[in-house]
């Protein structure tokens, strides 16, 4: 019996129990992975799993049970309800919405998991050879993964939703060394299950490896305040990490200081600044039709014309904060309950060209790609994957990697030019609450920031 047939039996079963609210997820999951370290293939595997979970809400308390066997689902419902009763008396409730019955096909021409591992290895062997044709490399890493999920969402109100999705990611890193100096450059790509989109990358991977070598002899920038231009990748990571997580309503609800900061109607940027999150934007890694609470996907303006206008919600946070549902409850698999997560987060493009953006910069920094970073409330530090000086309106010499540090709200106010060249980065995976990596995308046009603190030598 497949999960669709089991799901119909489970839907009947949920209606027979005494609880304020019940929901279930059932899932079939297949994946494959290949990892290279240095010149050698380190691991290669292909896995499959079937499982599910039950969530129960009783008098303000949640119970959650996950399982790898679809036998005796009645006992698992009883266990979730018993857990919820132990913590009853809390404040949890869910925002009501109309039940949905739907089937959403994955629109997958060729399931990437079905492509032979030998074919994937052949392509990655080529990429590894390209990387190692570059001198002065110390080591390299290639990580490939793909995934196919068929999953059901069922609740006691009558929703029954079947969805499919596939995912492909490729991450490569080249690390170069010379005379005690070490530099690394990475390339990350992802998409909704199209293996062909990670083919024919030989030129980009060669350039990545060579850039790591070139950075060994690049000069350090003098630390200080600069006018900084961010490329779409780094600007997208900035808006996701430094601002997007502050827009997740569970963070806001649970933190009085953040509630005070993230007040709807507050001015956060110039009139041209629009920040959006939305799974209803089609075709991206963070896109879907229904979230993991069966709520239809939306497109939510977090900042509109410089004003904070929205935040991201699950059914519980929407009910607690008395705000509209946004369809942002997500879980990476049936092993976890859904929590508030971003989807596709980006700054909308405006009218400034890149050439216009840098034309009047006498001395500034052009920061591209990203290497890593940390955030703490409104403070952030990000490392750019590569950086160049801007001199008299022109891109000049390559620099050693730089760090950008600041307060996200001050930085948003210091954005004074937004480009016309929106690009979305689909190579990342978001982590929160022990659930990682969640497929998301983020992006931006080029943006210009005044008075940005840059760390160098």
BANUNU-347927 format. One record per residue (C-alpha): residue in three letters; x, y, z. Coordinates in steps of 0.1 Angstrom, whole numbers, padded with zeros to 4 digits, always signed. Layout:
REM BANUNU-347927
AlaXYZ ...
//
This chain:
REM BANUNU-347927
Unk+0000+0000+0000 Unk+0015+0034-0010 Unk+0013+0066+0011 Unk-0017+0079-0008 Unk-0038+0049+0001 Unk-0026+0050+0037 Unk-0033+0087+0038 Unk-0070+0083+0029 Unk-0073+0058+0058 Unk-0055+0081+0081 Unk-0078+0110+0072 Unk-0108+0090+0083 Unk-0089+0081+0115 Unk-0080+0116+0125 Unk-0117+0127+0126 Unk-0124+0100+0153 Unk-0102+0114+0180 Unk-0109+0140+0207 Unk-0084+0168+0202 Unk-0087+0205+0194 Unk-0067+0199+0162 Unk-0047+0171+0146 Unk-0025+0170+0115 Unk-0004+0143+0099 Unk+0025+0142+0074 Unk+0034+0111+0054 Unk+0065+0110+0031 Unk+0084+0089+0006 Unk+0120+0102+0002 Unk+0148+0092-0021 Unk+0182+0108-0024 Unk+0218+0104-0036 Unk+0251+0120-0025 Unk+0287+0122-0038 Unk+0316+0139-0020 Unk+0351+0145-0032 Unk+0380+0157-0009 Unk+0411+0165-0028 Unk+0417+0143-0058 Unk+0397+0114-0044 Unk+0361+0104-0043 Unk+0354+0102-0006 Unk+0318+0089-0005 Unk+0289+0079-0027 Unk+0255+0067-0016 Unk+0219+0063-0025 Unk+0192+0061+0002 Unk+0154+0059+0006 Unk+0131+0064+0035 Unk+0094+0063+0043 Unk+0079+0078+0074 Unk+0056+0104+0089 Unk+0045+0124+0119 Unk+0015+0134+0139 Unk+0009+0167+0156 Unk-0018+0172+0182 Unk-0031+0204+0198 Unk-0050+0200+0231 Unk-0060+0229+0253 Unk-0031+0251+0242 Unk-0004+0224+0242 Unk+0013+0206+0213 Unk+0023+0169+0210 Unk+0045+0157+0182 Unk+0054+0121+0172 Unk+0075+0111+0142 Unk+0080+0075+0129 Unk+0097+0054+0103 Unk+0070+0028+0101 Unk+0035+0034+0088 Unk+0020+0005+0108 Unk-0005+0011+0137 Unk-0010+0048+0130 Unk-0039+0048+0156 Unk-0013+0043+0184 Unk+0008+0071+0171 Unk-0021+0095+0171 Unk-0029+0085+0207 Unk+0007+0091+0217 Unk+0007+0126+0202 Unk-0026+0134+0220 Unk-0012+0121+0253 Unk+0019+0143+0249 Unk-0002+0173+0241 Unk-0023+0167+0273 Unk+0009+0167+0294 Unk+0016+0203+0283 Unk-0020+0215+0281 Unk-0028+0249+0295 Unk-0005+0267+0272 Unk-0013+0295+0248 Unk-0009+0277+0215 Unk-0037+0279+0189 Unk-0039+0279+0151 Unk-0053+0304+0128 Unk-0083+0289+0110 Unk-0085+0286+0072 Unk-0106+0267+0047 Unk-0097+0230+0042 Unk-0079+0222+0009 Unk-0080+0191-0011 Unk-0054+0191-0039 Unk-0028+0171-0058 Unk+0003+0191-0069 Unk+0026+0172-0093 Unk+0063+0179-0092 Unk+0067+0190-0128 Unk+0099+0168-0130 Unk+0109+0158-0165 Unk+0135+0133-0152 Unk+0138+0125-0115 Unk+0175+0132-0107 Unk+0176+0103-0082 Unk+0169+0080-0111 Unk+0200+0091-0130 Unk+0227+0064-0125 Unk+0254+0072-0099 Unk+0280+0063-0125 Unk+0268+0092-0148 Unk+0269+0116-0119 Unk+0304+0104-0109 Unk+0316+0108-0145 Unk+0306+0145-0145 Unk+0321+0152-0111 Unk+0353+0135-0121 Unk+0356+0159-0150 Unk+0350+0189-0126 Unk+0376+0176-0101 Unk+0402+0172-0129 Unk+0395+0208-0140 Unk+0401+0220-0104 Unk+0433+0201-0101 Unk+0447+0214-0134 Unk+0453+0246-0115 Unk+0487+0250-0098 Unk+0493+0259-0061 Unk+0461+0241-0049 Unk+0463+0226-0014 Unk+0429+0208-0015 Unk+0394+0210-0029 Unk+0359+0198-0020 Unk+0330+0188-0042 Unk+0296+0180-0028 Unk+0267+0169-0049 Unk+0232+0159-0036 Unk+0198+0153-0051 Unk+0165+0145-0035 Unk+0129+0135-0044 Unk+0100+0138-0020 Unk+0064+0128-0023 Unk+0046+0140+0008 Unk+0010+0142+0021 Unk-0005+0167+0044 Unk-0037+0157+0062 Unk-0056+0175+0090 Unk-0087+0169+0111 Unk-0104+0199+0095 Unk-0106+0181+0062 Unk-0074+0191+0043 Unk-0057+0164+0021 Unk-0028+0177+0000 Unk-0004+0156-0020 Unk+0028+0172-0033 Unk+0060+0162-0051 Unk+0093+0180-0054 Unk+0129+0173-0064 Unk+0161+0192-0056 Unk+0196+0192-0069 Unk+0226+0210-0054 Unk+0263+0212-0063 Unk+0289+0229-0042 Unk+0326+0232-0051 Unk+0355+0247-0032 Unk+0391+0253-0043 Unk+0417+0260-0016 Unk+0451+0274-0027 Unk+0483+0278-0007 Unk+0517+0294-0012 Unk+0544+0304+0014 Unk+0520+0301+0043 Unk+0492+0320+0027 Unk+0458+0302+0022 Unk+0429+0314+0001 Unk+0397+0296-0009 Unk+0369+0303-0034 Unk+0336+0284-0038 Unk+0308+0279-0063 Unk+0273+0268-0052 Unk+0244+0260-0075 Unk+0209+0245-0069 Unk+0176+0240-0087 Unk+0143+0222-0086 Unk+0155+0188-0098 Unk+0170+0196-0133 Unk+0204+0177-0134 Unk+0211+0192-0168 Unk+0215+0227-0152 Unk+0247+0215-0134 Unk+0263+0203-0166 Unk+0288+0223-0188 Unk+0303+0242-0158 Unk+0339+0235-0167 Unk+0347+0271-0175 Unk+0332+0285-0143 Unk+0349+0259-0122 Unk+0383+0266-0138 Unk+0378+0303-0131 Unk+0369+0295-0095 Unk+0401+0275-0089 Unk+0423+0302-0106 Unk+0407+0330-0085 Unk+0418+0311-0053 Unk+0454+0312-0067 Unk+0452+0348-0078 Unk+0440+0359-0043 Unk+0472+0345-0028 Unk+0491+0376-0041 Unk+0462+0401-0040 Unk+0467+0431-0017 Unk+0448+0437+0016 Unk+0425+0466+0018 Unk+0430+0492+0045 Unk+0402+0488+0070 Unk+0377+0516+0074 Unk+0344+0531+0061 Unk+0338+0529+0024 Unk+0311+0532-0002 Unk+0305+0495-0009 Unk+0287+0479-0039 Unk+0274+0444-0033 Unk+0267+0420-0061 Unk+0233+0401-0062 Unk+0247+0370-0044 Unk+0262+0389-0015 Unk+0233+0413-0013 Unk+0208+0384-0013 Unk+0227+0366+0015 Unk+0227+0399+0034 Unk+0190+0404+0031 Unk+0183+0367+0040 Unk+0206+0364+0070 Unk+0207+0399+0085 Unk+0171+0409+0079 Unk+0150+0379+0068 Unk+0155+0359+0100 Unk+0143+0390+0120 Unk+0111+0388+0100 Unk+0103+0353+0111 Unk+0073+0358+0135 Unk+0084+0331+0160 Unk+0116+0351+0167 Unk+0096+0383+0170 Unk+0069+0369+0192 Unk+0093+0353+0216 Unk+0116+0384+0220 Unk+0103+0416+0235 Unk+0132+0436+0223 Unk+0128+0424+0188 Unk+0090+0431+0189 Unk+0099+0467+0198 Unk+0124+0469+0169 Unk+0103+0452+0143 Unk+0072+0474+0146 Unk+0050+0474+0115 Unk+0050+0509+0099 Unk+0085+0517+0110 Unk+0108+0534+0084 Unk+0137+0510+0075 Unk+0151+0523+0043 Unk+0149+0546+0013 Unk+0116+0549-0006 Unk+0130+0527-0034 Unk+0136+0497-0010 Unk+0112+0468-0014 Unk+0120+0434+0003 Unk+0099+0404-0006 Unk+0096+0368+0006 Unk+0073+0344-0012 Unk+0070+0307-0022 Unk+0044+0318-0047 Unk+0073+0331-0069 Unk+0074+0302-0093 Unk+0103+0279-0102 Unk+0128+0286-0075 Unk+0142+0263-0048 Unk+0121+0280-0021 Unk+0089+0277-0042 Unk+0059+0255-0034 Unk+0021+0255-0037 Unk+0012+0248-0001 Unk+0034+0250+0030 Unk+0037+0222+0056 Unk+0006+0233+0074 Unk-0015+0231+0041 Unk-0016+0269+0038 Unk-0014+0283+0002 Unk+0019+0300-0007 Unk+0019+0338-0008 Unk+0042+0367-0018 Unk+0048+0389+0012 Unk+0062+0424+0012 Unk+0084+0426+0043 Unk+0095+0462+0034 Unk+0076+0483+0009 Unk+0089+0517-0001 Unk+0112+0517+0029 Unk+0085+0509+0054 Unk+0082+0476+0074 Unk+0049+0462+0062 Unk+0049+0424+0070 Unk+0065+0394+0086 Unk+0064+0356+0080 Unk+0040+0333+0098 Unk+0029+0298+0107 Unk-0007+0292+0116 Unk+0003+0295+0153 Unk+0022+0327+0151 Unk-0005+0343+0129 Unk-0031+0335+0155 Unk-0009+0347+0184 Unk+0000+0380+0167 Unk-0034+0385+0150 Unk-0019+0389+0116 Unk-0025+0374+0082 Unk-0013+0339+0072 Unk+0017+0339+0048 Unk+0023+0302+0042 Unk+0058+0300+0057 Unk+0056+0269+0080 Unk+0082+0245+0067 Unk+0100+0213+0078 Unk+0130+0197+0061 Unk+0114+0162+0065 Unk+0088+0142+0084 Unk+0112+0139+0113 Unk+0106+0175+0123 Unk+0075+0197+0131 Unk+0071+0227+0108 Unk+0084+0261+0120 Unk+0085+0296+0105 Unk+0110+0297+0076 Unk+0119+0319+0047 Unk+0113+0308+0011 Unk+0125+0330-0018 Unk+0138+0363-0002 Unk+0150+0392-0023 Unk+0153+0429-0028 Unk+0132+0441-0058 Unk+0151+0457-0087 Unk+0148+0494-0095 Unk+0163+0515-0123 Unk+0200+0521-0116 Unk+0225+0504-0139 Unk+0258+0489-0125 Unk+0278+0515-0145 Unk+0258+0544-0130 Unk+0261+0529-0095 Unk+0299+0530-0095 Unk+0304+0560-0118 Unk+0308+0586-0090 Unk+0327+0565-0065 Unk+0362+0579-0061 Unk+0374+0551-0038 Unk+0352+0522-0028 Unk+0348+0484-0026 Unk+0330+0460-0049 Unk+0322+0429-0029 Unk+0310+0397-0046 Unk+0299+0363-0036 Unk+0301+0352+0000 Unk+0324+0331+0022 Unk+0306+0330+0056 Unk+0293+0352+0084 Unk+0275+0356+0117 Unk+0245+0375+0129 Unk+0234+0385+0164 Unk+0201+0402+0166 Unk+0206+0433+0144 Unk+0244+0431+0142 Unk+0261+0412+0114 Unk+0296+0403+0100 Unk+0299+0388+0065 Unk+0329+0378+0046 Unk+0328+0385+0009 Unk+0340+0356-0014 Unk+0360+0381-0035 Unk+0365+0419-0035 Unk+0378+0446-0058 Unk+0387+0482-0054 Unk+0366+0508-0071 Unk+0387+0537-0083 Unk+0373+0568-0100 Unk+0342+0550-0112 Unk+0360+0519-0125 Unk+0366+0483-0111 Unk+0402+0481-0103 Unk+0425+0455-0086 Unk+0415+0422-0070 Unk+0417+0423-0032 Unk+0422+0397-0004 Unk+0388+0388+0011 Unk+0371+0415+0031 Unk+0346+0415+0060 Unk+0316+0438+0062 Unk+0303+0446+0096 Unk+0274+0467+0109 Unk+0239+0471+0122 Unk+0213+0458+0097 Unk+0189+0487+0102 Unk+0216+0514+0098 Unk+0229+0495+0068 Unk+0194+0494+0052 Unk+0191+0531+0057 Unk+0225+0536+0040 Unk+0214+0519+0008 Unk+0213+0548-0017 Unk+0211+0530-0050 Unk+0194+0498-0061 Unk+0202+0482-0095 Unk+0180+0470-0124 Unk+0196+0435-0125 Unk+0179+0411-0101 Unk+0195+0377-0099 Unk+0185+0348-0076 Unk+0210+0326-0059 Unk+0197+0290-0055 Unk+0229+0274-0042 Unk+0223+0278-0005 Unk+0205+0260+0023 Unk+0190+0276+0054 Unk+0195+0264+0089 Unk+0172+0270+0119 Unk+0160+0250+0150 Unk+0182+0220+0141 Unk+0166+0218+0106 Unk+0192+0221+0079 Unk+0197+0225+0050 Unk+0163+0238+0039 Unk+0159+0246+0002 Unk+0157+0284-0002 Unk+0167+0310-0026 Unk+0177+0346-0021 Unk+0187+0375-0043 Unk+0189+0411-0052 Unk+0201+0435-0078 Unk+0234+0452-0072 Unk+0230+0476-0043 Unk+0252+0505-0031 Unk+0257+0512+0006 Unk+0273+0543+0020 Unk+0295+0544+0052 Unk+0299+0506+0053 Unk+0326+0493+0078 Unk+0351+0471+0059 Unk+0376+0450+0077 Unk+0411+0445+0061 Unk+0446+0452+0072 
//
